Amino acid sequence: MSDYQTEQLESLRMVRRHLVGLSRKDRCGLIQGAEEYMAFRNETDAFQSEYFAEVCTASCYRNRLSACCSRDGIISFFADHVLNALVAANDELDRLEYVLTAPHTGYKCVYLSEEGCLWRLKPIVCEMFICDRARKQVFDKYPAAEIIWNDLKKKEKQFKWPDRPVLFDDLETIFITAGYRSSLMYLHTSPGLLRVKAKAGLA
């Protein structure tokens, strides 16, 4: 296992361990607290499907050219693991654990299978990644799509950029309060994000 796989596996397992011990009420509370984020993800997914699915699949996935999926692994926030675990089935999470414990020597992201990404709810970094070439190709043809995309990028910050109370920070805090610590808790460990929180009076 690589350092990346170990880091990801530890976070995934602590998320599963905590969630399985929650009462139905507490679990429902987490799901309800993420409703606005899930609506944003549905909106983003619909946008990607309408404007970029054909372009990106043909240009990158089939030809193994993606600047994101061709790496050994992707950046994920701790909150990405929590949110995915809330919506994924146990067998889907088991499969994530399996690929994280298996030797990885391929050209692609450890989470990328022949059927596509193994995450039920992809990390936000992946969801919001569109290369310059794809953006130019689509936005030159559909100028209105660029306006929609810029609006989605602004909405993304409302969940993970801690210049105000945000979901990603709240989820990390819940797990820290329960006694968990992960190197993926960037909103509590990243010097840059801690400075943003301090400037906003949140740290």
CYANA upper distance limits for C-alpha pairs under 8 A (distance plus 0.5 A):
  1 MET  CA      5 GLN  CA      6.38
  1 MET  CA      6 THR  CA      6.94
  1 MET  CA    100 LEU  CA      7.80
  1 MET  CA    101 THR  CA      6.61
  1 MET  CA    102 ALA  CA      7.30
  1 MET  CA    103 PRO  CA      6.39
  1 MET  CA    104 HIS  CA      7.84
  2 SER  CA      6 THR  CA      6.76
  2 SER  CA    104 HIS  CA      8.42
  3 ASP  CA      7 GLU  CA      6.64
  4 TYR  CA      8 GLN  CA      6.70
  4 TYR  CA     73 GLY  CA      7.63
  5 GLN  CA      9 LEU  CA      6.41
  5 GLN  CA    100 LEU  CA      5.63
  5 GLN  CA    101 THR  CA      7.61
  6 THR  CA     10 GLU  CA      6.59
  6 THR  CA    100 LEU  CA      7.75
  6 THR  CA    101 THR  CA      8.39
  7 GLU  CA     11 SER  CA      6.98
  7 GLU  CA    183 SER  CA      7.78
  7 GLU  CA    184 LEU  CA      8.36
  8 GLN  CA     12 LEU  CA      6.68
  8 GLN  CA    100 LEU  CA      7.88
  9 LEU  CA     13 ARG  CA      6.55
  9 LEU  CA     97 GLU  CA      6.89
  9 LEU  CA    100 LEU  CA      6.56
  9 LEU  CA    101 THR  CA      8.20
 10 GLU  CA     14 MET  CA      6.73
 10 GLU  CA    182 SER  CA      8.22
 11 SER  CA     15 VAL  CA      6.70
 11 SER  CA     78 PHE  CA      7.39
 11 SER  CA     81 HIS  CA      7.80
 11 SER  CA    182 SER  CA      6.62
 11 SER  CA    184 LEU  CA      7.85
 12 LEU  CA     16 ARG  CA      6.78
 12 LEU  CA     81 HIS  CA      6.57
 12 LEU  CA     82 VAL  CA      8.44
 12 LEU  CA     97 GLU  CA      8.11
 13 ARG  CA     17 ARG  CA      6.49
 14 MET  CA     18 HIS  CA      6.63
 14 MET  CA    180 TYR  CA      7.77
 15 VAL  CA     19 LEU  CA      6.60
 15 VAL  CA     81 HIS  CA      7.49
 15 VAL  CA     82 VAL  CA      6.49
 15 VAL  CA     85 ALA  CA      7.91
 16 ARG  CA     20 VAL  CA      6.54
 16 ARG  CA     85 ALA  CA      7.49
 17 ARG  CA     21 GLY  CA      7.19
 18 HIS  CA     22 LEU  CA      7.16
 18 HIS  CA    175 PHE  CA      8.42
 19 LEU  CA     27 ARG  CA      7.58
 22 LEU  CA     26 ASP  CA      6.42
 22 LEU  CA     27 ARG  CA      6.49
 23 SER  CA     27 ARG  CA      6.71
 24 ARG  CA     28 CYS  CA      6.54
 25 LYS  CA     29 GLY  CA      6.65
 26 ASP  CA     30 LEU  CA      6.97
 27 ARG  CA     31 ILE  CA      6.90
 28 CYS  CA     32 GLN  CA      6.53
 29 GLY  CA     33 GLY  CA      6.56
 30 LEU  CA     34 ALA  CA      6.90
 31 ILE  CA     35 GLU  CA      6.95
 31 ILE  CA     86 LEU  CA      7.44
 33 GLY  CA    167 LEU  CA      8.41
 34 ALA  CA     38 MET  CA      6.67
 34 ALA  CA     83 LEU  CA      8.29
 34 ALA  CA    167 LEU  CA      7.76
 35 GLU  CA     39 ALA  CA      6.69
 36 GLU  CA     40 PHE  CA      6.79
 37 TYR  CA     41 ARG  CA      6.73
 37 TYR  CA    159 PHE  CA      7.57
 38 MET  CA     42 ASN  CA      6.68
 39 ALA  CA     43 GLU  CA      6.71
 40 PHE  CA     44 THR  CA      6.64
 40 PHE  CA    152 LEU  CA      8.46
 40 PHE  CA    155 LYS  CA      8.06
 40 PHE  CA    156 GLU  CA      8.42
 41 ARG  CA     45 ASP  CA      6.45
 42 ASN  CA     46 ALA  CA      6.65
 43 GLU  CA     47 PHE  CA      6.81
 44 THR  CA     48 GLN  CA      6.65
 44 THR  CA    127 GLU  CA      8.31
 44 THR  CA    152 LEU  CA      7.42
 45 ASP  CA     49 SER  CA      6.56
 45 ASP  CA    127 GLU  CA      8.33
 46 ALA  CA     50 GLU  CA      6.62
 47 PHE  CA     51 TYR  CA      6.64
 47 PHE  CA     52 PHE  CA      8.26
 48 GLN  CA     52 PHE  CA      5.52
 48 GLN  CA     53 ALA  CA      6.52
 49 SER  CA     53 ALA  CA      5.32
 49 SER  CA     54 GLU  CA      8.44
 51 TYR  CA     55 VAL  CA      8.41
 51 TYR  CA    138 VAL  CA      7.31
 51 TYR  CA    145 ALA  CA      8.10
 52 PHE  CA     56 CYS  CA      6.28
 52 PHE  CA    134 ALA  CA      8.02
 52 PHE  CA    138 VAL  CA      7.76
 53 ALA  CA     57 THR  CA      6.43
 54 GLU  CA     58 ALA  CA      6.59
 55 VAL  CA     59 SER  CA      6.47
 55 VAL  CA    134 ALA  CA      7.37
 56 CYS  CA     60 CYS  CA      6.02
 56 CYS  CA     61 TYR  CA      7.28
 56 CYS  CA    134 ALA  CA      7.50
 57 THR  CA     61 TYR  CA      5.44
 57 THR  CA     62 ARG  CA      6.61
 58 ALA  CA     62 ARG  CA      6.23
 58 ALA  CA     63 ASN  CA      7.66
 59 SER  CA     63 ASN  CA      6.83
 59 SER  CA     65 LEU  CA      7.71
 60 CYS  CA     64 ARG  CA      5.94
 60 CYS  CA     65 LEU  CA      4.99
 60 CYS  CA     66 SER  CA      5.15
 61 TYR  CA     65 LEU  CA      7.05
 61 TYR  CA     66 SER  CA      6.73
 61 TYR  CA     69 CYS  CA      8.40
 64 ARG  CA     70 SER  CA      7.07
 64 ARG  CA    108 LYS  CA      8.38
 65 LEU  CA     70 SER  CA      7.17
 66 SER  CA     70 SER  CA      5.99
 67 ALA  CA     71 ARG  CA      7.59
 67 ALA  CA    131 CYS  CA      8.25
 68 CYS  CA     74 ILE  CA      7.47
 68 CYS  CA    109 CYS  CA      8.33
 68 CYS  CA    126 CYS  CA      7.78
 68 CYS  CA    129 PHE  CA      8.25
 69 CYS  CA     73 GLY  CA      8.00
 69 CYS  CA     74 ILE  CA      7.97
 69 CYS  CA    108 LYS  CA      6.19
 69 CYS  CA    109 CYS  CA      5.55
 69 CYS  CA    112 LEU  CA      7.51
 70 SER  CA    107 TYR  CA      6.41
 70 SER  CA    108 LYS  CA      4.56
 70 SER  CA    109 CYS  CA      6.13
 71 ARG  CA    107 TYR  CA      7.43
 71 ARG  CA    108 LYS  CA      5.86
 71 ARG  CA    109 CYS  CA      5.60
 72 ASP  CA    106 GLY  CA      8.13
 72 ASP  CA    107 TYR  CA      7.43
 72 ASP  CA    108 LYS  CA      6.10
 72 ASP  CA    109 CYS  CA      4.88
 72 ASP  CA    110 VAL  CA      6.35
 73 GLY  CA    108 LYS  CA      8.20
 73 GLY  CA    109 CYS  CA      5.09
 73 GLY  CA    110 VAL  CA      6.22
 73 GLY  CA    111 TYR  CA      7.82
 74 ILE  CA    109 CYS  CA      7.35
 74 ILE  CA    125 VAL  CA      8.41
 74 ILE  CA    126 CYS  CA      8.06
 75 ILE  CA    123 PRO  CA      8.23
 75 ILE  CA    125 VAL  CA      7.19
 76 SER  CA     80 ASP  CA      6.64
 76 SER  CA     81 HIS  CA      8.13
 76 SER  CA    123 PRO  CA      6.14
 76 SER  CA    124 ILE  CA      7.95
 76 SER  CA    125 VAL  CA      7.45
 76 SER  CA    184 LEU  CA      7.59
 77 PHE  CA     81 HIS  CA      7.54
 77 PHE  CA    123 PRO  CA      7.84
 77 PHE  CA    168 PHE  CA      8.44
 77 PHE  CA    184 LEU  CA      5.90
 77 PHE  CA    185 MET  CA      6.93
 77 PHE  CA    186 TYR  CA      7.22
 78 PHE  CA     82 VAL  CA      7.10
 78 PHE  CA    168 PHE  CA      8.36
 78 PHE  CA    172 GLU  CA      7.35
 78 PHE  CA    182 SER  CA      7.87
 78 PHE  CA    184 LEU  CA      5.41
 78 PHE  CA    185 MET  CA      5.71
 78 PHE  CA    186 TYR  CA      8.05
 79 ALA  CA     83 LEU  CA      6.53
 79 ALA  CA    168 PHE  CA      5.78
 79 ALA  CA    169 ASP  CA      8.41
 79 ALA  CA    171 LEU  CA      6.50
 79 ALA  CA    172 GLU  CA      7.07
 79 ALA  CA    185 MET  CA      8.24
 80 ASP  CA     84 ASN  CA      6.53
 80 ASP  CA    121 LEU  CA      8.41
 80 ASP  CA    122 LYS  CA      8.05
 80 ASP  CA    123 PRO  CA      5.79
 80 ASP  CA    124 ILE  CA      7.46
 81 HIS  CA     85 ALA  CA      6.52
 81 HIS  CA    123 PRO  CA      8.31
 82 VAL  CA     86 LEU  CA      6.79
 82 VAL  CA    171 LEU  CA      8.12
 83 LEU  CA     87 VAL  CA      7.24
 83 LEU  CA    121 LEU  CA      7.85
 84 ASN  CA     88 ALA  CA      6.33
 84 ASN  CA    119 TRP  CA      7.46
 84 ASN  CA    120 ARG  CA      6.66
 84 ASN  CA    121 LEU  CA      5.55
 84 ASN  CA    122 LYS  CA      7.86
 85 ALA  CA     89 ALA  CA      8.18
 85 ALA  CA     93 LEU  CA      7.52
 87 VAL  CA    120 ARG  CA      7.65
 87 VAL  CA    121 LEU  CA      8.00
 88 ALA  CA     92 GLU  CA      6.64
 88 ALA  CA     93 LEU  CA      7.22
 88 ALA  CA    119 TRP  CA      8.43
 88 ALA  CA    120 ARG  CA      6.15
 88 ALA  CA    121 LEU  CA      8.21
 89 ALA  CA     93 LEU  CA      7.05
 90 ASN  CA     94 ASP  CA      6.56
 91 ASP  CA     95 ARG  CA      6.70
 92 GLU  CA     96 LEU  CA      7.02
 92 GLU  CA    118 LEU  CA      7.93
 92 GLU  CA    119 TRP  CA      8.11
 92 GLU  CA    120 ARG  CA      8.09
 93 LEU  CA     97 GLU  CA      6.85
 94 ASP  CA     98 TYR  CA      6.67
 95 ARG  CA     99 VAL  CA      6.86
 95 ARG  CA    118 LEU  CA      8.23
 96 LEU  CA    100 LEU  CA      6.77
 96 LEU  CA    111 TYR  CA      7.69
 96 LEU  CA    118 LEU  CA      7.34
 96 LEU  CA    119 TRP  CA      8.07
 97 GLU  CA    101 THR  CA      6.83
 98 TYR  CA    102 ALA  CA      6.72
 99 VAL  CA    103 PRO  CA      8.41
 99 VAL  CA    104 HIS  CA      8.46
 99 VAL  CA    110 VAL  CA      7.19
 99 VAL  CA    111 TYR  CA      7.56
100 LEU  CA    110 VAL  CA      7.74
104 HIS  CA    110 VAL  CA      7.19
106 GLY  CA    110 VAL  CA      8.28
108 LYS  CA    112 LEU  CA      7.16
111 TYR  CA    117 CYS  CA      6.36
111 TYR  CA    118 LEU  CA      6.02
111 TYR  CA    119 TRP  CA      7.83
112 LEU  CA    116 GLY  CA      6.00
112 LEU  CA    117 CYS  CA      5.11
112 LEU  CA    118 LEU  CA      6.66
113 SER  CA    117 CYS  CA      6.54
113 SER  CA    118 LEU  CA      7.06
117 CYS  CA    122 LYS  CA      7.95
119 TRP  CA    123 PRO  CA      8.39
122 LYS  CA    126 CYS  CA      6.92
122 LYS  CA    127 GLU  CA      6.73
123 PRO  CA    127 GLU  CA      6.87
124 ILE  CA    128 MET  CA      6.56
125 VAL  CA    129 PHE  CA      6.65
128 MET  CA    153 LYS  CA      8.16
130 ILE  CA    134 ALA  CA      6.98
130 ILE  CA    135 ARG  CA      6.96
131 CYS  CA    135 ARG  CA      6.77
132 ASP  CA    136 LYS  CA      6.63
133 ARG  CA    137 GLN  CA      6.67
134 ALA  CA    138 VAL  CA      6.65
135 ARG  CA    139 PHE  CA      6.19
136 LYS  CA    140 ASP  CA      6.18
137 GLN  CA    141 LYS  CA      7.13
138 VAL  CA    142 TYR  CA      6.38
138 VAL  CA    143 PRO  CA      8.44
138 VAL  CA    145 ALA  CA      8.18
139 PHE  CA    143 PRO  CA      5.38
139 PHE  CA    144 ALA  CA      7.96
139 PHE  CA    145 ALA  CA      6.56
139 PHE  CA    146 GLU  CA      6.07
142 TYR  CA    146 GLU  CA      7.94
143 PRO  CA    147 ILE  CA      7.71
144 ALA  CA    148 ILE  CA      7.10
145 ALA  CA    149 TRP  CA      6.61
146 GLU  CA    150 ASN  CA      6.64
147 ILE  CA    151 ASP  CA      6.84
148 ILE  CA    152 LEU  CA      6.80
149 TRP  CA    153 LYS  CA      6.76
150 ASN  CA    154 LYS  CA      6.91
151 ASP  CA    155 LYS  CA      6.85
152 LEU  CA    156 GLU  CA      6.66
153 LYS  CA    157 LYS  CA      7.28
154 LYS  CA    158 GLN  CA      7.60
155 LYS  CA    159 PHE  CA      7.90
156 GLU  CA    160 LYS  CA      7.36
157 LYS  CA    161 TRP  CA      5.35
158 GLN  CA    166 VAL  CA      6.81
159 PHE  CA    166 VAL  CA      5.38
159 PHE  CA    167 LEU  CA      5.63
159 PHE  CA    168 PHE  CA      6.54
160 LYS  CA    166 VAL  CA      6.36
160 LYS  CA    167 LEU  CA      7.11
160 LYS  CA    168 PHE  CA      5.73
160 LYS  CA    169 ASP  CA      7.55
161 TRP  CA    166 VAL  CA      7.43
161 TRP  CA    193 LEU  CA      8.22
162 PRO  CA    166 VAL  CA      6.41
162 PRO  CA    169 ASP  CA      7.57
162 PRO  CA    187 LEU  CA      7.88
162 PRO  CA    193 LEU  CA      7.40
162 PRO  CA    196 VAL  CA      6.87
162 PRO  CA    197 LYS  CA      6.06
162 PRO  CA    200 ALA  CA      8.47
163 ASP  CA    196 VAL  CA      6.26
163 ASP  CA    197 LYS  CA      6.09
163 ASP  CA    199 LYS  CA      8.07
163 ASP  CA    200 ALA  CA      5.79
163 ASP  CA    202 LEU  CA      8.30
164 ARG  CA    197 LYS  CA      8.03
164 ARG  CA    200 ALA  CA      7.15
164 ARG  CA    202 LEU  CA      7.89
165 PRO  CA    169 ASP  CA      7.70
165 PRO  CA    170 ASP  CA      7.90
165 PRO  CA    202 LEU  CA      8.21
166 VAL  CA    170 ASP  CA      6.77
167 LEU  CA    171 LEU  CA      6.64
168 PHE  CA    172 GLU  CA      6.92
168 PHE  CA    187 LEU  CA      7.98
169 ASP  CA    173 THR  CA      6.71
169 ASP  CA    187 LEU  CA      6.23
169 ASP  CA    188 HIS  CA      8.06
170 ASP  CA    174 ILE  CA      6.79
171 LEU  CA    175 PHE  CA      7.07
172 GLU  CA    176 ILE  CA      6.61
172 GLU  CA    185 MET  CA      6.62
172 GLU  CA    187 LEU  CA      8.05
172 GLU  CA    188 HIS  CA      8.08
173 THR  CA    177 THR  CA      6.47
174 ILE  CA    178 ALA  CA      6.89
175 PHE  CA    179 GLY  CA      6.94
175 PHE  CA    180 TYR  CA      5.91
175 PHE  CA    181 ARG  CA      7.98
176 ILE  CA    180 TYR  CA      5.33
176 ILE  CA    181 ARG  CA      6.43
181 ARG  CA    185 MET  CA      7.96
183 SER  CA    189 THR  CA      7.91
185 MET  CA    189 THR  CA      6.68
186 TYR  CA    190 SER  CA      5.40
186 TYR  CA    193 LEU  CA      7.84
187 LEU  CA    193 LEU  CA      6.25
187 LEU  CA    194 LEU  CA      7.09
188 HIS  CA    193 LEU  CA      8.17
188 HIS  CA    194 LEU  CA      7.07
189 THR  CA    193 LEU  CA      8.29
189 THR  CA    194 LEU  CA      7.55
190 SER  CA    194 LEU  CA      6.51
191 PRO  CA    195 ARG  CA      6.67
192 GLY  CA    196 VAL  CA      7.00
193 LEU  CA    197 LYS  CA      6.77
194 LEU  CA    198 ALA  CA      6.56
194 LEU  CA    203 ALA  CA      7.49
195 ARG  CA    199 LYS  CA      6.58
196 VAL  CA    200 ALA  CA      6.82
197 LYS  CA    201 GLY  CA      6.64
197 LYS  CA    202 LEU  CA      5.35
197 LYS  CA    203 ALA  CA      5.87
198 ALA  CA    202 LEU  CA      6.01
198 ALA  CA    203 ALA  CA      5.20
